[in-house]
Amino acid sequence: MMGNYFGGFGFGFGWIFMLLFWGLIIWGVFALVRGAGGHGCCGHNRGEHKNDNALEILKERYAKGEISKEEFEEKMSVLKK
């Protein structure tokens, strides 16, 4: 009676389904942990990170002489809002 518990060929492929099952569980936990941490690096959320990046680009453009002081100050005031 114990020998027929796995039903013939279920025993041969059962380990594959077990690996798939645990792989999906581990992947799901990883995805939840990664998603709970937020997007971006160093604890910034997306909005703050984009604003910091835009500010750096604005400073670089001003330093290169691509924009005037007035344009820089105008765009800076928009970014600070």
N, C-alpha and C positions, 0 to 999 in steps of 0.2 A: 504494500500500500504506500509506503514512503517512497519507493523507487519511481512511482508514477506521478509524483506531486507536481513536477514541472511540465508535464504534458508532452514529453518527447523532444521537440525541437525548441521549446521555449528556453530551456536551460542553456543552449548554445549561444543564443542571441540576447539573453537577458542582461548581460554585462554592458552591451552597447547602449541599451535603453537606460540603464542605471547611470552610465557616464553622461549621456545626454541630459538626463534629469538633473543631476548634480551640477553639471556645467551651466544649465539654465538658471539654477538657484544661485550659484556663485556670481554669474553675470548680472542677475537682477539685483543682488545685494550691492555689488560694485557700482552699478548704474544709479541706485538710490543714494549711496554715499557720495558719489561724485556730483550728482545733481543737487544734493542738499548743501554742498559747499559753495555753490554759486558759480557763476561763469567769470572767467578772467583770472588774473593772478593776484597774489599778495592781498587777498581779502577785499579787493575792489569789486563792486558789481559792474555790470556793463555800462551803465550811464556815466558813472564816475570815471571809468577807464577811458571811454570815448572822449569825455570832456578834457581829461588830462592830455590825451594824445593830440587833440585839436589845439590845445594851448601850446604844446611843444612845437607843433608845426607852425603855428602863428609866430612864435618866437624865432624859429629858424628863418622864416621868410623875412621877418623884419631885420634880422642880423645879416642876411644876404643882400639886403637892399631892394628886395622885390616889392615891398609895400612901404608907404610913407608912415611917418609917426602918427598922423591923424587917422589913417586907415587902421594902423595897429591898435590905437586906443579905442576906436569905434568897435572893432571886432572883439577886442578884449572885454569891453563892457557887455557885449552880447553874450559872450561865453560865461561871464561871471553870473548871469541871471539864472 
